[in-house]
Amino acid sequence: MGKKNRQSRSEAADVDAGGLTKLKRKEIFVFARELLDKCTRAGTSEWETYQDIYSTVQKLRKIQDGHSCTPVRTEESLETFTSWLQLHGVNTEAVSIADFPGTGPGLKAMKDIQESELFLTVPRKLMLSTDSASKSQLGPLISGDRLLQSMPNVVLALHILHERTMSDSFWKPYIESLPGSFNTPLYWTPDEVQLLKGSPVMGDVCQQFKNIARQYGYLYKLFQSLDGSTFPLKNQFTYDDYRWAVSVVMTRQNQIPSVDGKDVITALIPYWDMCNHSNGQFTTDFDLAKDCSECYSLRHFKTGDQVYIFYGARTNAQFLVHSGFVYPDNQWDKLEIKLGISRNDPLCAMKTDILTKVGIPASGSFFLCCGDQPVDSNLLAFLRAFSMDEESLKATQDTESVARLKEEDASISDDNNKKVWTFLETRCMLLMRGYGTSIEDDIKLLAGELTDNARLAVLQRLCEKKILQNTMDFCKNKKQVIQQ
């Protein structure tokens, strides 16, 4: 009994400020180095690399289980947050925080708000920003590290985590009002990511996961060289903590002018960042004279309506990866496709030369758009050059002829037009087959029981398939016109 008690007391004395023993801390350090190694290793496929990194992350999370400090949003914390806003000059009479079906938490109109009416003003002093990070205890670390100097989003994530460790932080009410978890792909399982098979966004998801794992490994090693008594994150920095903070920044970050107006800095704008997205236009501005952000109503909202803002002209792939949602009615949605002139093409040099003159790469990413015009001017010019024969290439050398490659009403020849639309239709058909599921399959899946993340994955690939189908229909119509 005595020996066991002595052992227990010895183990208790060996626990650091983060609640971990030296042995556990050493294991974490080993896994952090392993993450860095796996994230920089070449030679394996993107999916194999993702699975390998995911496996190490899960081992790391198992050791750190119970030691993360992500907030738990409650009614009380939201009330405290609202009181904090009011105390510091934010008028909350026009909108209040509420839950909405389909979107979750958002802002509800407490009165009729007319289109273009100013309904929310947030002063700079309430914003967490890269500027406030530099003025905090993180300042010396930021100024002395090249990675942090070049990645404001990482700085802001660490700023949130650092302030969270401080019981007297000015931003405590805001931090405690934040969600405890997110639907960003950083939270997905491999099975959920696999639902994106065939989608170009799957590569973005794998790359993002790899980037965050590498950042965590780098930062964990960096923090272990610091004094834990003056730098709390040395002992309070789990993978789950970092994933959470990164997701906070990704889903909420905005660009505002610096105090002198000469630069643009990254910031989080409390309360305003509760607004969900809708089609429209930007209606938020920053008034340097008043030193605050001002949000004007996107349209007329009646009392009780959810108040939306426009996040920007982003694709659903961007919304999914960085914000954790898919917007089916997104008028700015596009699908990335990769195309290139083969080096084995006897006319490669001539085609490349023409594309260079019109400012288009001979190989790269192009986009199919939603709506009535799925083919933009860059893709059209590429397809025309790609489909040209030698005679057409020689005839398209002067500046005016090259410029007309981008014009919808221009035409090289009926033969060229037919090749353009036949090639694109075939390419879309092959891309559609790459998913392994049909539009009808996805509609049926969405009507059934799915996890939130799985639902997002299926919805994303459905939106992509609809763009492909729309483009194929567009190509068929173009060919029919040629035949008439």
Secondary structure, DSSP 8 states (H G I E B T S, - for coil): -HHHHHHHHHHHHTB-TTS-BHHHHHHHHHHHHHHHHHHH--SS-HHHHHHHHHHHHHHHHHHHTT--------HHHHHHHHHHHHHTT---SSEEEEEETTTEEEEEESS-B-TT-EEEEEEGGG-EEHHHHHTSTTHHHHHT-HHHHH-HHHHHHHHHHHHHT-TT-TTHHHHTTS-S---SGGG--HHHHHTTTT-THHHHHHHHHHHHHHHHHHHHHHHTTS-TTT-GGGTS--HHHHHHHHHHHHHH-EEEE-TTSSSEEEEE-TTGGG-EE-SS---EEEETTTTEEEEE-SS-B-TT-EEEE---S--HHHHHHHHS---TT-TT-EEEEEEE--TT-TTHHHHHHHHHHTT--SEEEEEEESSS--B-HHHHHHHHHHT--HHHHHH--SHHHHHGGG-TT--S-HHHHHHHHHHHHHHHHHHHHTTSS-HHHHHHHHTS---HHHHHHHHHHHHHHHHHHHHHHHHHHHHHHHH-
